[in-house]
Amino acid sequence: MAKTKELSKDTRNKIVDLHQVGKTESAIGKQLGLKKSTVGAIIRKWKTYKTTDNLPRSGAPRKISPRGVKMITRTVSKNPRTTRGDLVNDLQRAGTKVTKPTISNTLRRQGLKSCSARRVPLLKPVHVQARLKFAREHLDDPDEDWENVIWSDETKIELFGKNSTRRVWRTKNAELHPKNTIPTVKHGGGNIMLWGCFSAKGPGRLIRVKERMNGAMYREILSENLLPSARALKMKRGWVFQHDNDPKHTARATKEWLRKKHFKVLEWPSQSPDLNPIENLWRELKVRVAQRQPQNITALEEICMEEWAKIPA
């Protein structure tokens, strides 16, 4: 049977008021558009408990005792990778038989939810200290300083692969219908490598790297694209260039080239791609490209350039 809608507190109080002035349950029901049985139940509750408020409901008892809840909460706090099956076995050994959904519901009430583990860079203690030092040094930097940074990086975009993941609406047993599938080929069907840069004012240049990049090629890319990007973005005097600690970027010849060109470079902690906001921009680009479903490498490159140019500041 479907649940009936609960009466508002005002309606319940009105029923009692009308009862006290001598109206019958039938008359009250007709006046308020309610069933006689509903009116009678409210009046009986008021006579018995002197209130029309909802009374505490007992409900089904919890299958896991407070002690059991503490035990499994402590277990997953110590080891977040503990499975529901492990917890079911732990409780069974303690004399409590429960199902996996009960474990999930219990932990959710404790504010714990099962989620996919994030992939992050492998950090050694020295990397942790360097990142902390970087954060502390820039903690109070004003927004204007960050607006004066040109961020850069390289990324790989596959023709078919993870970038093409999408959801579809389909009926049961229609998962293999061509409209509901994404074609895949071995080795991702090819990919292209891109170098790009951006600032708070918008995207800078984006170019395809057609050969294996070395230090000399990287310096050539910077020579042909970095300064034009800075001009196009109308960067203020003294703008700062950011790139990570890839060996091509930190090579002595590259450092010397940057020094001769009088480029200010942001000191960057190792193993910190997650600190570079260009990662968010790459994600935006890959989503846009995947939606257009390029079918070959030439189309992939063209669509990358078109979508990059459309991304607003």
Secondary structure, DSSP 4 states (H G I P E B T S, - for coil): -PPPPPPPHHHHHHHHHHHHTT--HHHHHHHHT--HHHHHHHHHHHHHHS--SPPP---PPPSS-HHHHHHHHHHHHH-TT--HHHHHHHHHHTT----HHHHHHHHHHTT----PPPP-----HHHHHHHHHHHHHHTT--HHHHHTEEEEEEEEEESSSGGG-------TT-TTSGGG-----GGGG-EEEEEEEEETTEEEEEEEE-S---HHHHHHHHHHHHHHHHHHTTPPTT-EEE----HHHHSHHHHHHHHHTT-EE----SS-GGG-THHHHHHHHHHHHHHH---SHHHHHHHHHHHHHH---
